[in-house]
Amino acid sequence: MINQNNLKKIIFDYTFIAIGSVIMSLGLIMFLVPLKIAPGGVSGLGVVLYHLFKFPIGVSMLIMNIPLFFLGIKEFGTKFGPRTFFSFSLVSITTDFFDKVMHVEAATSDPLLASIFGGIILGLGLGIVFKFKGTTGGSDIVGQLINKHTNMSVGTGIMSVDFFIISIAGIAFQNINLALYGFISLYFSSKIIDVVIDGFDYARGFYIISEKQDEIMRAINKKMDRSGTVLSGKGIYSGTKRDILFAVVTRKEDAKLKEIVKNIDPLAFVVIANIHEVVGNGFRTRY
């Protein structure tokens, strides 16, 4: 039995998977499909079939995804379940709906702009789908299959499939520029997916080695209302043992901590790292 909270969570997830799927469709129809830019995956093959044979892109994506979906279930079990089927089916339906029923026109005639913004919008939709535990089938499943039967990672497998499909599109259209635009679209799509799923880094980690460690710690505590941790270290060359102060601050506090360290000890050795997520007092949770 599904309790009420779980049901609400499922409805919430499916709602956003649907939103992501519709956004993907708009990215295809408004930017990529009209200018023959294949973004990889089954949608890339769909673009080729659409322009060479006038075959509806949504129908072709659905036809290609269904056998891959059942192959995924056979190889990996039910994790390629309802959410995957829901997402790729909705992308297929809404893509043809926007194209054949709504007659949505291209947003631009410039292929570079189309590849950039098409990739951004496609990545936004894909990122939302992935964030809410859905997948769109296609090269995702092929990448997992490659990983299972070879030593290649899933990410490398997916990129290899997308690279092959974009290259095929360039050959089919006899235009290398279209393949290059496809790679541009793929690049922006992958970057936006990462941003949607992981967000931007919102904290900084400071590793501070200084002869004035205690003074720096007191300043951080007093002027920034922050704390830190003292780690034990040892120089590789000298063998000298020394303490390392580790402190985490928000991006807005980054400059202030740099100034504190510089004012107290201009000779301090400082390493600054981007922090994706911090769980604990004084920091907001990401999710």
N, C-alpha and C positions, 0 to 999 in steps of 0.2 A: 504493500500500500504506500502511496505517496502522500506524505503529510502536507499540510497547507503551506508551510514555509518552503519546502522543497518544490512544490508546485509553482509558487510565486517566483522562485529562483529560475526554474525551467522556462517559465513564460518570459521572464526578464531576459534570459540568455537568448531565447529564440527571437525575441523582438529585435535585439541588436544584431543578431546574425542576419535577420531579414533586412535591416537598415544597411548593413555592410554589403550585402549582396546587391541591393538596388544601387548603391553608390558605385559598385564595380561595373554594373551594367551601363550607367551613365558615362563612366570613364571610357568604356569601350565605344559606345555609340557617338558620343560628342567629340571624341578626340582621336582615338586610335583606328577604328574601323574605316572611317571615311578616307583616311590618308594612307591606307594599306600598311599601317605600322603594327607588326606582330609583337605582342609583349611576352611571348613564350607561353608554355602550357597549352592546354586544349584551346584556349581562346586564340592563341597565335595560329594554330592550325585552322581554326574557324575563320579567321580573317582571310587566310589563303583560299579556302573553299568558297567563301563568300564572293571574293572578287574574280576568281577563275571560273566558277560554275554557277554563280548567283544563288548558291545554296544558303538558306537562312542560317545565320551564325549561331543563334540560340539552339536551333534543332541539331546542328552539327556538334556543338559542345555537349548537348545532352546525350547524343548517340555515342560519342567517344567516352563520356564519363561513366555511363552505366556499366559496361564491361569492366572498366578499371575499378569501379566501386565493388562489384562482386568479387573481383580478384583480390582486392584488399581485404574483404571479409574472410575469404578463404585462407589467405596467407597470415593475417594478423588478428582475426577474430572480430568481435563486435565493436572495437574502438572506431572502425570506419562505419559507424552506425547512422542513426536517424539525422543527426546534425549535419553530417556530410551530404547525405542525400537531399536534405532540405535546402542546404545552401546552393549546391550546384544546380539543382532543379530550378530554384528561384532565379538564379543568375541567368539561366537559359531562357526562362519564360519572360522575364522582364527585359532582357536584351532585345528579343524579337518584338516585344510589346512596344518598346520605345522606338524601334526601327520601323516596323510594319504598320503599327496602329497609330502611334502618336506622331510618327514621321519627324522625330527629333533631328534637327540639322546639326552639321558640324559647327563647333564653336570657333574654329579658326581654320584658315587654309595654309597656315605656315607649319610645315612638318616638324620643325624644331620645337616650336611652342606646343604642338600637339603631342610630341613624344614626352616632353617634360611634364606638362600638366595632366596628360593622360596617365603617365606613370604615377604622378602624385595622387590623383583621384583613385586609380586602381589600387595603389598601395594603401590608401586610407580605408577603402572598403575591405580589402584583404586583412588589414590589421585588425579591424573591428571584428571580422569573422573569427580570426584566430584568437583574439583576446577573450572571446566568449565561447571558447572550446569547440569551434566549428572548423571545418576545412572545406576547400572547394574541389577536392578530388584532383584529377589531372596529374600534373607533374609531382604533386605532393605524394601521391600513392606510388608513382614510378620511382621517386627518390627513395622511398622506404624499401621498395622491392630491390633496388640496386644495392642499398645498404645491407639487406639481409643476405644477398647472394654474392657479395664482393666485400672487399675491405674499404670501400669508398664510404665516406660519411654521407648522411642524409642530405645535408646542405650542399655538398659537392655534387651529389647525384642529381638534385633538383636543378642546380645551376648548369650542369652538363646537358640535361634534357632541354632546358630553356635555350641554351646556346645553340643546340642542334636545330631546334624548331625555328628560331630566329634566322639562322643561316639558311634553312630550307626556304623560308619566306623570301629572303633576298634572292635566292636562285630562281624560285618560282616566278617572282615579279621581274627578274632580270635587271635588278637595280640594287647595287651594293649599298647605296645611300639609305635605302629603306631598312636594310639589316642593321646599319649603324644607328639609325633612329630607334630601332627596336631595342638595341643594347642600352641606349640612353634611357628609354622608358623603363627597362628592367632595372637599371641602376636606381633611378628615383623611386620606383615602386618598392624595392627592397629596403631603402633607407627609411621611407615613410612607415613601412610595416614595423621596423624596429622602434621608431618613435612612438607609434600608437601602442605597441605592446609594452615597451619598457619605459617610455617617457624620456624626458631629458634628465641628465644628471643634475641633481638639485642640492648636492652637498660636496664639500671638499675635505679630504683627509690630509692632515699635515703631519709629516714626520720631521721632527726638529732635533738637531744635534747641536748643542751649544754648551759653552763653559758657564753660561749664566742661566742654566735650566730652571732653578728655583725662582729666579726673578721673573722669567717668562711665564711660568705657571701661575704665579701670584697675579700677574697683569691680566692673563686670560680670565682668571676667576673673578677678578675685581672689575675689570673694564668691559668684559663681554658676558659675564655671568655664565661662563662655560667651564667645563672641567676637562680632564684628559687622563691619559694613562702613561705611566713611565715603563718603558720596555728595556730589558737588559740587552746590550749589544757588545760586540767585540770587533775591533778593526781587523780586516783581513791581513793587511800589510804589517801594521805595527803590533798587532796582538793586544792592543790596549783595550781594556774594558771601559765602556762608557754607557750612560743612559741615553735612551731615545724617547723624547716626548711625542706621544701620538694624540692628536686632537682632531675632532670632527666639527666643522662649522657649516652653516648654510652658505650658499653662493653669495648672498648679500654681505655676509660677514668676512668673506675671503680677503678683501682689501684691508680691512681693519686688522686682522691677525697678521698679515704681512707687515703692516706698519709697526705693530707692537714688537715683532721680532727684530725688525730692522733697527728700531730706535734703541732697543736694549742691547742687541748684539749684532752689529753689521756683518760679523764674520761667521754667523751661524750657518750651518749647512741645512737646507730645507728642501724636502721633497713633497710636492703637492700632487695628490691623485684625485681624479673624479670619483665620486661615490654615487652609485646608482640608487641605493636604498638604505635607510637607517631606521631601525626599529628600536625605540627606546625613548626615554624622557627627553623632552626638548625638541623633538623632531616629529613632523607630521608623517603618518604612514602613507605610502604611495597608493595602496588599494583600499 
